[in-house]
Amino acid sequence: MVLEKIIAPDGITDPRYVAARSSFWEYCKLKNQKFFKESRKFLRELAETLQSFVERRLINPKTGEPYTKFMINIPPRHGKSYILTLFCEWCFGRDPVGMQIISVSYNEILARRFARYVRDDIDATKIDPKYFVFNDVFPSVHIKYGDASQMMWSLEGTFFSYLATSFGGTMTGIGCSLGIIDDPIKSAEEAYNDNVLADQWDWYCNTFLSRVEEGGLQIVNHTRWSTKDLCGKLLENEPDEWYVFCRQAYNEQLGTMLCPEILSLKSYRDKRAKMSDAIADANFQQTPMDIKGRLYTSFSTYDRLPEGKRGRVISYTDTADTGSDYLCSLVAEEIDGQGYMLDVIYTQKPMEQTEPMVAEQLHVYQVHGKAQFESNNGGRGFARAVERNLWERYKDRRVPISWFTQTHNKVARIRAESTFVMRNILMPKDWETRWPEYASAMKNYMAEGKNKHDDAPDATTGLAEMIQGKKERKLKTMKRSSLGI
């Protein structure tokens, strides 16, 4: 950019400062020359595109109107949150009266940090002439005295300028001309949790949108984790309304990195080697995890049981090994070598609650074929307690309860039976709403790498083995209860 000798209306003569008023990229370079280098082309492209967006020069080719919705998907540590804090400062400098900003972060700590960066930069006092401060470029813009809390503050001459909040937080009585959502998902576990994703979508629709004024701008800065994450839902519902600035860390065709100074090829390969492909692709390549890496790619479903056919009703129960694990108890009707899932208990509730729950399940669904319990880590005692509940509550002796010690590798079993599970364990059409946590655990189980919970796939694999008659061949021990009831 050519820096001309221009005198600004308020007397600013330094050509760098004059240029920074009209160019967000020049402002970024003034703030941090070491990070915002001309060699980092993606950062310049992002800065210039953000400026076009806020100046309403970024035109949607399908409508001919300026975009009002902007999405950023770039790898971690590449400055996406940092550049947004500078963008807020620059916008306030250019239009201190007309700009009202609400920024939303993952939690209150990050929200406070984001807000503090913006506020402190605007409020900075120049001490050393060698160092740049905000008022070198915008000398007439100041934080209002007495109205400068970290999370909500105003500029001089305004009633409200900035609010920072966390995802799910309240924004009562506040509106904005620019709303920013900054990375609302922080882990693969959250990305796998359909309840978390649904809550975020609900909050966005019912709370956040109500605070963006008519004609206001939205920016969503988001690592792509899932097709059901906020970006995925927005692109599904409003595919033609969002401008998407997406950059991958590694260009597979060229074999080059987006910015080797920030993330080298060697470091990239080292990081990938330590995490699952699905998580690496989400973080670095902006490819949602549920597109790549799932063990179960589909599930068979049914509307009703086959007419004129009845089979044996069986059950498989995997008790919780630790306090963070889930108990998973499945009931299915076996017909022609396939299992039609009838009921699922998938819970972290304590044993004193799950023992009667499982007993009721076995009684209600008339499990008279076989009910198997893994006896590892207390499963035998759990099975005996369930049998006692069956007798004491229902006088039901018909459920044939057995327990066994599982000696085969869990991960190997789950992978080996995955094809059978997908083809021959049939779920009710509404299984995802009927058993949401179980469905999420099944759908998001990854083929490679670590999975925090494997209780649902493990129990479903056990059910598949029962249907195929593999238990009798594989299990080390299997015993019928000896309770005298």
C-alpha positions as CSV (number, residue, x, y, z in Angstrom):
1,M,0.0,0.0,0.0
2,V,1.4,3.4,-0.9
3,L,1.6,5.7,2.1
4,E,1.1,9.3,1.0
5,K,1.7,12.5,3.0
6,I,-1.8,13.2,4.2
7,I,-2.9,15.4,7.1
8,A,-6.0,13.9,8.9
9,P,-8.8,16.1,10.0
10,D,-7.7,15.7,13.7
11,G,-4.1,16.5,12.8
12,I,-2.6,13.1,12.4
13,T,0.3,13.3,9.9
14,D,2.2,10.0,10.3
15,P,1.4,8.2,7.0
16,R,1.4,4.9,8.8
17,Y,-1.4,6.0,11.1
18,V,-3.3,7.6,8.2
19,A,-3.1,4.4,6.3
20,A,-4.3,2.4,9.2
21,R,-7.5,4.4,9.4
22,S,-8.5,3.3,6.0
23,S,-6.9,-0.2,5.9
24,F,-7.6,-2.8,8.5
25,W,-4.5,-4.8,7.3
26,E,-2.3,-1.8,7.9
27,Y,-3.8,-1.4,11.4
28,C,-3.0,-5.1,12.1
29,K,0.6,-4.6,11.0
30,L,1.0,-1.6,13.3
31,K,-0.3,-3.6,16.2
32,N,2.0,-6.6,15.7
33,Q,4.5,-6.6,12.9
34,K,6.0,-9.9,13.8
35,F,2.7,-11.8,13.5
36,F,1.0,-9.8,10.7
37,K,3.6,-10.2,8.0
38,E,3.1,-9.7,4.3
39,S,4.4,-13.2,3.8
40,R,1.4,-14.5,5.6
41,K,-1.0,-14.1,2.7
42,F,-4.0,-15.8,4.4
43,L,-3.9,-13.2,7.2
44,R,-3.9,-10.3,4.7
45,E,-6.7,-12.0,2.8
46,L,-8.7,-12.4,6.0
47,A,-8.1,-8.8,7.1
48,E,-9.1,-7.4,3.7
49,T,-12.2,-9.6,3.4
50,L,-13.3,-8.6,6.9
51,Q,-12.9,-4.9,5.9
52,S,-14.9,-5.5,2.7
53,F,-17.6,-7.2,4.8
54,V,-18.0,-4.4,7.4
55,E,-17.9,-1.7,4.6
56,R,-20.7,-3.7,2.8
57,R,-18.6,-4.2,-0.3
58,L,-18.6,-8.0,0.0
59,I,-21.3,-8.9,-2.5
60,N,-23.3,-12.1,-2.5
61,P,-23.3,-13.2,-6.2
62,K,-26.6,-15.0,-5.8
63,T,-28.5,-12.0,-4.5
64,G,-26.5,-9.0,-5.6
65,E,-26.7,-7.7,-2.1
66,P,-23.9,-7.3,0.5
67,Y,-23.2,-10.3,2.7
68,T,-24.3,-9.7,6.3
69,K,-23.1,-13.1,7.6
70,F,-19.4,-14.1,7.7
71,M,-17.9,-17.5,8.7
72,I,-14.3,-18.1,9.6
73,N,-12.9,-21.7,9.5
74,I,-9.1,-21.8,9.9
75,P,-6.7,-24.0,11.9
76,P,-5.9,-23.3,15.6
77,R,-3.1,-20.9,16.5
78,H,-3.4,-19.1,13.2
79,G,-4.7,-15.9,14.7
80,K,-8.4,-16.1,14.0
81,S,-9.5,-14.9,17.5
82,Y,-6.7,-12.5,17.7
83,I,-7.5,-10.7,14.5
84,L,-11.2,-10.4,15.6
85,T,-10.2,-8.5,18.7
86,L,-8.2,-6.1,16.5
87,F,-11.2,-5.9,14.1
88,C,-13.4,-4.8,17.0
89,E,-10.9,-2.0,17.9
90,W,-10.6,-0.8,14.3
91,C,-14.4,-0.8,13.9
92,F,-14.8,1.3,17.0
93,G,-12.2,3.7,15.8
94,R,-13.9,4.2,12.5
95,D,-17.4,4.5,13.8
96,P,-17.5,5.0,17.6
97,V,-21.1,6.1,17.8
98,G,-22.7,3.7,15.3
99,M,-20.9,0.5,16.2
100,Q,-22.3,-1.7,19.0
101,I,-20.7,-5.1,19.4
102,I,-21.6,-8.3,21.3
103,S,-19.0,-11.0,21.4
104,V,-19.8,-14.5,22.5
105,S,-17.1,-16.9,23.6
106,Y,-17.0,-20.5,24.8
107,N,-17.1,-19.6,28.5
108,E,-16.9,-16.6,30.8
109,I,-13.1,-16.7,31.2
110,L,-12.6,-16.5,27.4
111,A,-15.3,-13.9,27.0
112,R,-13.6,-11.7,29.7
113,R,-10.2,-12.2,28.0
114,F,-11.6,-11.2,24.6
115,A,-13.3,-8.1,26.0
116,R,-10.3,-7.1,28.0
117,Y,-8.0,-7.1,25.0
118,V,-10.3,-4.8,23.1
119,R,-11.0,-2.5,26.0
120,D,-7.4,-2.3,27.2
121,D,-6.0,-1.6,23.7
122,I,-8.5,1.3,23.2
123,D,-7.7,2.6,26.6
124,A,-3.9,2.2,26.4
125,T,-1.7,5.3,27.2
126,K,1.4,5.9,25.1
127,I,4.5,5.9,27.2
128,D,7.3,4.9,24.9
129,P,7.2,6.7,21.5
130,K,8.6,3.6,19.8
131,Y,5.4,1.6,20.5
132,F,2.1,2.1,18.8
133,V,-1.2,2.5,20.7
134,F,-4.8,2.8,19.4
135,N,-5.0,6.5,20.0
136,D,-2.1,7.1,17.6
137,V,-4.6,6.3,14.8
138,F,-7.9,7.3,16.5
139,P,-7.0,10.0,19.0
140,S,-10.6,11.1,19.6
141,V,-12.0,7.7,20.6
142,H,-11.9,6.9,24.4
143,I,-13.5,4.6,26.9
144,K,-16.2,6.4,28.9
145,Y,-15.0,7.2,32.4
146,G,-16.8,5.1,35.0
147,D,-18.3,2.8,32.4
148,A,-15.4,0.4,31.7
149,S,-16.0,-2.9,33.3
150,Q,-14.3,-5.9,31.6
151,M,-17.5,-7.5,30.2
152,M,-19.5,-4.4,29.3
153,W,-18.4,-0.9,28.5
154,S,-19.1,2.2,26.5
155,L,-17.2,4.7,24.5
156,E,-17.4,8.5,25.2
157,G,-20.6,9.9,23.7
158,T,-22.4,6.6,23.6
159,F,-24.9,4.7,25.8
160,F,-23.6,1.3,25.0
161,S,-20.6,0.0,22.9
162,Y,-19.5,-3.5,23.9
163,L,-20.8,-6.6,25.7
164,A,-18.9,-9.9,26.1
165,T,-20.8,-13.0,27.2
166,S,-20.4,-16.7,27.2
167,F,-22.4,-19.2,25.1
168,G,-25.7,-19.7,26.8
169,G,-25.4,-16.4,28.7
170,T,-28.0,-13.6,28.9
171,M,-28.1,-10.4,26.9
172,T,-31.2,-8.8,28.3
173,G,-31.9,-5.3,27.0
174,I,-28.9,-5.1,24.7
175,G,-28.8,-4.9,20.9
176,C,-25.8,-4.9,18.5
177,S,-24.9,-3.9,15.0
178,L,-22.2,-6.6,14.9
179,G,-22.5,-9.9,16.7
180,I,-19.4,-12.2,17.0
181,I,-19.4,-15.8,18.1
182,D,-15.9,-17.1,18.8
183,D,-15.2,-20.8,18.8
184,P,-18.1,-22.2,20.9
185,I,-16.8,-25.8,20.9
186,K,-13.6,-26.7,22.6
187,S,-13.3,-30.5,22.5
188,A,-14.2,-33.6,20.5
189,E,-16.3,-34.7,23.4
190,E,-18.6,-31.7,23.0
191,A,-18.7,-32.1,19.3
192,Y,-19.9,-35.7,19.7
193,N,-22.6,-34.6,22.2
194,D,-25.8,-34.0,20.3
195,N,-27.4,-32.4,23.4
196,V,-24.6,-29.7,23.5
197,L,-25.0,-29.0,19.8
198,A,-28.7,-28.8,20.1
199,D,-28.5,-26.4,23.1
200,Q,-26.1,-24.1,21.2
201,W,-28.3,-24.0,18.1
202,D,-31.3,-23.2,20.3
203,W,-29.5,-20.4,22.1
204,Y,-28.3,-19.0,18.8
205,C,-31.8,-19.0,17.4
206,N,-33.7,-17.8,20.4
207,T,-31.3,-15.5,22.2
208,F,-28.4,-14.4,20.0
209,L,-30.4,-13.5,16.9
210,S,-32.8,-11.5,18.8
211,R,-30.0,-9.1,19.8
212,V,-28.7,-8.5,16.3
213,E,-30.4,-5.4,15.0
214,E,-32.1,-5.2,11.6
215,G,-29.4,-5.2,9.0
216,G,-26.8,-6.0,11.6
217,L,-23.7,-8.1,10.8
218,Q,-22.8,-11.6,12.1
219,I,-19.4,-13.2,12.3
220,V,-19.0,-16.9,13.4
221,N,-15.5,-18.0,14.1
222,H,-15.5,-21.8,14.4
223,T,-13.3,-24.8,14.1
224,R,-15.3,-27.3,12.1
225,W,-16.0,-30.3,14.4
226,S,-19.3,-31.8,13.3
227,T,-21.9,-31.4,10.6
228,K,-24.3,-30.7,13.5
229,D,-22.2,-27.9,15.0
230,L,-23.3,-24.3,14.7
231,C,-21.6,-23.8,11.3
232,G,-23.0,-27.0,10.0
233,K,-26.6,-26.0,11.0
234,L,-26.2,-22.5,9.6
235,L,-24.9,-23.8,6.3
236,E,-27.7,-26.4,6.2
237,N,-30.4,-23.8,6.9
238,E,-29.0,-20.8,5.2
239,P,-26.6,-22.1,2.5
240,D,-26.7,-19.0,0.3
241,E,-26.5,-16.4,3.1
242,W,-23.0,-17.0,4.5
243,Y,-19.6,-16.0,3.2
244,V,-17.2,-18.7,4.3
245,F,-13.5,-17.9,4.7
246,C,-12.0,-21.4,5.1
247,R,-8.4,-22.4,5.0
248,Q,-6.8,-25.8,5.6
249,A,-3.5,-26.2,7.4
250,Y,-2.2,-28.6,4.8
251,N,-2.7,-28.5,1.1
252,E,-2.8,-32.1,0.1
253,Q,-2.4,-31.5,-3.6
254,L,0.6,-29.2,-3.4
255,G,2.1,-30.8,-0.2
256,T,2.4,-27.3,1.4
257,M,1.4,-25.8,4.7
258,L,-0.9,-22.7,5.0
259,C,1.8,-21.0,7.1
260,P,5.0,-23.0,7.8
261,E,6.1,-20.3,10.3
262,I,3.1,-21.0,12.5
263,L,2.7,-24.8,11.8
264,S,5.5,-26.6,9.9
265,L,5.0,-29.8,7.9
266,K,7.1,-31.7,10.4
267,S,5.1,-30.3,13.4
268,Y,1.8,-31.0,11.6
269,R,2.7,-34.6,10.9
270,D,3.9,-35.0,14.5
271,K,0.6,-33.7,15.9
272,R,-1.4,-35.9,13.5
273,A,0.5,-38.9,14.7
274,K,-0.7,-38.3,18.3
275,M,-4.4,-37.9,17.6
276,S,-7.1,-39.7,15.6
277,D,-7.4,-38.8,12.0
278,A,-10.9,-37.5,12.5
279,I,-9.9,-35.0,15.2
280,A,-6.8,-34.0,13.2
281,D,-9.0,-33.4,10.1
282,A,-11.4,-31.3,12.2
283,N,-8.7,-29.2,13.8
284,F,-6.4,-28.7,10.9
285,Q,-8.4,-29.4,7.7
286,Q,-11.8,-28.1,8.8
287,T,-13.4,-31.4,7.9
288,P,-16.2,-32.4,10.4
289,M,-15.4,-35.5,12.4
290,D,-18.7,-37.2,11.6
291,I,-17.8,-37.1,7.9
292,K,-14.6,-39.1,8.3
293,G,-13.5,-41.5,10.9
294,R,-16.7,-43.0,12.3
295,L,-16.8,-46.8,12.8
296,Y,-20.5,-47.1,12.1
297,T,-21.3,-45.4,8.8
298,S,-25.0,-46.3,8.8
299,F,-27.7,-48.1,10.9
300,S,-30.5,-50.3,9.7
301,T,-34.0,-49.3,11.0
302,Y,-37.5,-50.7,11.1
303,D,-41.0,-49.3,11.3
304,R,-42.6,-52.4,12.8
305,L,-41.7,-56.0,13.6
306,P,-42.1,-58.5,10.7
307,E,-45.7,-59.6,10.5
308,G,-46.4,-63.2,11.3
309,K,-43.0,-63.8,12.9
310,R,-42.0,-64.0,16.5
311,G,-38.6,-64.7,17.9
312,R,-36.8,-65.0,21.2
313,V,-36.4,-61.8,23.2
314,I,-32.8,-61.4,24.5
315,S,-30.9,-58.9,26.6
316,Y,-27.3,-57.9,27.0
317,T,-26.1,-55.7,29.9
318,D,-22.7,-54.1,30.3
319,T,-22.4,-52.6,33.8
320,A,-20.4,-49.4,34.5
321,D,-16.8,-50.1,35.2
322,T,-16.1,-46.7,36.8
323,G,-18.1,-43.8,38.0
324,S,-17.7,-42.0,34.6
325,D,-18.8,-45.0,32.6
326,Y,-22.3,-45.8,31.4
327,L,-24.4,-48.8,32.2
328,C,-25.8,-50.1,28.9
329,S,-28.7,-52.6,28.9
330,L,-30.2,-53.7,25.6
331,V,-33.3,-55.7,24.8
332,A,-33.9,-57.0,21.3
333,E,-36.1,-59.6,19.6
334,E,-34.1,-62.0,17.5
335,I,-35.9,-62.8,14.2
336,D,-34.2,-64.7,11.3
337,G,-30.7,-63.9,12.6
338,Q,-31.4,-60.2,13.1
339,G,-31.9,-58.2,16.3
340,Y,-34.8,-55.8,16.4
341,M,-33.9,-53.3,19.2
342,L,-36.8,-52.9,21.6
343,D,-35.4,-51.0,24.5
344,V,-32.2,-49.3,25.7
345,I,-31.1,-48.2,29.2
346,Y,-28.0,-46.0,28.8
347,T,-27.2,-44.1,32.0
348,Q,-24.6,-43.1,34.5
349,K,-27.0,-43.4,37.5
350,P,-25.7,-45.4,40.5
351,M,-26.4,-49.1,40.9
352,E,-29.1,-48.7,43.5
353,Q,-31.1,-47.0,40.8
354,T,-30.1,-49.1,37.8
355,E,-30.6,-52.5,39.4
356,P,-34.4,-52.0,39.6
357,M,-34.4,-50.2,36.3
358,V,-32.9,-53.2,34.5
359,A,-35.2,-55.6,36.4
360,E,-38.2,-53.7,35.2
361,Q,-36.9,-53.7,31.7
362,L,-36.4,-57.4,31.6
363,H,-39.9,-58.0,33.1
364,V,-41.8,-55.6,30.9
365,Y,-40.2,-56.8,27.6
366,Q,-40.6,-60.5,28.7
367,V,-37.0,-61.4,28.2
368,H,-37.4,-65.2,28.1
369,G,-34.7,-66.0,25.6
370,K,-31.5,-65.1,27.5
371,A,-30.3,-62.2,29.6
372,Q,-26.5,-62.0,29.7
373,F,-24.4,-59.8,32.0
374,E,-20.7,-59.1,31.8
375,S,-19.4,-60.1,35.2
376,N,-16.2,-58.1,34.9
377,N,-15.8,-55.3,37.6
378,G,-18.8,-56.2,39.7
379,G,-21.2,-57.4,37.0
380,R,-21.9,-60.7,38.7
381,G,-23.2,-58.9,41.8
382,F,-25.2,-56.6,39.7
383,A,-26.8,-59.6,37.8
384,R,-27.7,-61.3,41.1
385,A,-29.3,-58.0,42.4
386,V,-31.3,-57.7,39.2
387,E,-32.6,-61.3,39.6
388,R,-33.5,-60.6,43.2
389,N,-35.4,-57.5,42.1
390,L,-37.3,-59.5,39.5
391,W,-38.5,-61.9,42.2
392,E,-39.2,-59.4,44.9
393,R,-41.0,-56.9,42.7
394,Y,-42.6,-59.0,40.0
395,K,-42.4,-62.7,41.3
396,D,-40.8,-63.3,37.9
397,R,-38.6,-66.4,37.7
398,R,-38.8,-66.7,33.9
399,V,-35.9,-64.5,32.9
400,P,-32.9,-66.7,32.3
401,I,-30.0,-64.6,33.7
402,S,-26.4,-65.6,33.0
403,W,-23.2,-63.8,33.7
404,F,-19.7,-64.3,32.2
405,T,-16.2,-63.0,32.2
406,Q,-15.3,-61.2,29.0
407,T,-11.6,-62.0,28.2
408,H,-11.4,-60.8,24.6
409,N,-10.1,-57.4,23.6
410,K,-12.9,-54.9,23.6
411,V,-11.8,-52.7,20.7
412,A,-11.0,-55.7,18.5
413,R,-14.5,-57.1,19.2
414,I,-16.2,-53.8,18.4
415,R,-14.4,-53.4,15.1
416,A,-14.9,-57.0,14.1
417,E,-18.6,-57.0,14.6
418,S,-19.2,-53.5,13.2
419,T,-20.5,-54.7,9.9
420,F,-22.9,-57.1,11.5
421,V,-24.1,-54.4,13.8
422,M,-24.8,-52.0,10.9
423,R,-26.6,-54.6,8.9
424,N,-28.4,-56.8,11.4
425,I,-29.1,-54.8,14.5
426,L,-32.2,-52.9,13.5
427,M,-33.2,-49.7,15.4
428,P,-36.7,-48.3,15.6
429,K,-37.2,-45.3,13.2
430,D,-37.2,-42.9,16.1
431,W,-34.3,-44.4,17.9
432,E,-32.3,-41.1,17.9
433,T,-35.0,-39.2,19.8
434,R,-36.0,-42.2,21.9
435,W,-32.5,-42.9,23.1
436,P,-30.5,-39.8,22.3
437,E,-27.4,-40.5,24.4
438,Y,-27.1,-44.0,23.2
439,A,-27.6,-42.9,19.6
440,S,-24.9,-40.2,19.9
441,A,-22.5,-42.7,21.5
442,M,-23.0,-45.2,18.6
443,K,-23.0,-42.7,15.8
444,N,-19.8,-40.9,17.0
445,Y,-17.7,-43.9,17.9
446,M,-14.4,-43.4,16.0
447,A,-12.7,-46.3,14.2
448,E,-9.2,-45.1,15.1
449,G,-7.8,-43.3,18.1
450,K,-9.2,-42.9,21.6
451,N,-12.9,-42.8,22.5
452,K,-13.8,-41.5,25.9
453,H,-16.8,-43.9,26.2
454,D,-17.2,-47.2,24.4
455,D,-20.0,-48.7,26.6
456,A,-22.7,-48.4,23.9
457,P,-20.7,-50.0,21.1
458,D,-19.4,-52.7,23.5
459,A,-22.9,-53.7,24.7
460,T,-24.2,-53.6,21.1
461,T,-21.3,-55.8,20.0
462,G,-22.2,-58.2,22.8
463,L,-25.8,-58.4,21.5
464,A,-24.5,-59.1,18.0
465,E,-22.4,-61.9,19.3
466,M,-25.4,-63.4,21.2
467,I,-27.4,-63.4,18.0
468,Q,-24.6,-65.1,16.1
469,G,-24.2,-67.7,18.9
470,K,-20.6,-66.6,19.5
471,K,-20.8,-66.4,23.2
472,E,-20.6,-70.1,23.8
473,R,-17.5,-70.3,21.7
474,K,-15.7,-67.2,23.0
475,L,-16.5,-66.8,26.7
476,K,-14.3,-68.2,29.4
477,T,-17.0,-68.7,31.9
478,M,-20.8,-68.6,31.8
479,K,-22.9,-69.4,34.9
480,R,-26.6,-69.6,35.6
481,S,-27.7,-67.9,38.8
482,S,-27.8,-70.1,41.9
483,L,-30.1,-67.8,43.9
484,G,-32.7,-69.9,45.7
485,I,-35.7,-68.0,44.6
